[in-house]
């Protein structure tokens, strides 16, 4: 089991209060795509811990994904938790799968970020409520 966020961090970095905030608007351009395959979307985005996270990266035709640029940030203050995931999975140009992710009960927001070799940044939020 992999603890991505501790209870103390969930409070300190405003995981629950930031849950309902609108994501920041980003300019539209040709950027890589981040698809979240797991947890599978549900109407209420409730999951039971531990749960799996599976992410697929899709490059644009003119530039490959640079896996070394992958980041995961937690909550409104964007605590960098990338190393907590990278210790357990290999981040590739195609994405990654993490089994048994652990987050304390409550509402949480993870921001996933990746760049391509042309340094174009893609960002995707995963909002979930852990029961």
Long-range contacts (C-beta under 8 A, 24 or more apart in sequence): 1-50, 1-100, 1-102, 2-50, 2-84, 2-85, 2-87, 2-88, 2-98, 2-100, 2-101, 2-102, 3-84, 3-102, 3-103, 4-72, 4-74, 4-81, 4-84, 4-85, 4-101, 4-102, 4-103, 4-110, 5-74, 5-75, 5-79, 5-81, 5-103, 5-104, 5-108, 6-104, 7-104, 9-74, 9-75, 9-79, 10-75, 10-103, 10-104, 10-106, 10-108, 12-77, 12-79, 13-74, 13-75, 13-76, 13-77, 13-78, 13-79, 14-75, 14-76, 14-77, 15-74, 15-75, 15-76, 15-106, 15-107, 15-108, 15-109, 16-106, 16-107, 16-108, 17-76, 18-75, 18-76, 18-109, 19-107, 19-108, 19-109, 19-127, 19-129, 20-107, 21-76, 21-109, 23-125, 26-123, 29-120, 30-60, 30-62, 30-120, 31-60, 31-116, 31-120, 31-121, 31-122, 32-57, 32-58, 32-59, 32-60, 32-63, 32-65, 32-114, 32-115, 32-116, 32-120, 32-122, 33-57, 33-58, 33-122, 34-58, 34-112, 34-114, 34-122, 34-123, 34-124, 35-95, 35-124, 36-112, 36-124, 36-126, 37-95, 38-97, 39-128, 44-129, 45-127, 45-128, 45-129, 46-128, 46-129, 46-130, 46-131, 47-128, 47-129, 47-130, 47-131, 48-130, 48-131, 49-101, 49-102, 49-103, 49-104, 49-105, 49-130, 49-131, 50-99, 50-100, 50-101, 50-102, 51-100, 51-101, 51-130, 52-97, 52-98, 52-99, 52-100, 52-101, 53-85, 53-97, 53-98, 53-101, 53-126, 54-95, 54-96, 54-97, 54-98, 55-95, 55-96, 55-97, 55-112, 56-94, 56-95, 57-93, 57-94, 57-95, 57-114, 57-122, 59-93, 59-116, 60-116, 60-120, 62-118, 63-116, 63-117, 63-118, 63-120, 64-93, 64-116, 64-117, 65-93, 65-94, 65-114, 65-115, 65-116, 65-117, 66-114, 66-115, 66-116, 66-117, 67-91, 67-92, 67-93, 67-114, 69-113, 69-114, 69-115, 70-112, 70-113, 70-114, 71-111, 71-112, 71-113, 71-114, 72-110, 72-111, 72-112, 72-113, 73-110, 73-111, 73-113, 74-108, 74-109, 74-110, 74-111, 75-108, 75-109, 76-109, 78-111, 81-110, 103-128, 103-130, 104-130, 105-130, 105-131, 106-130
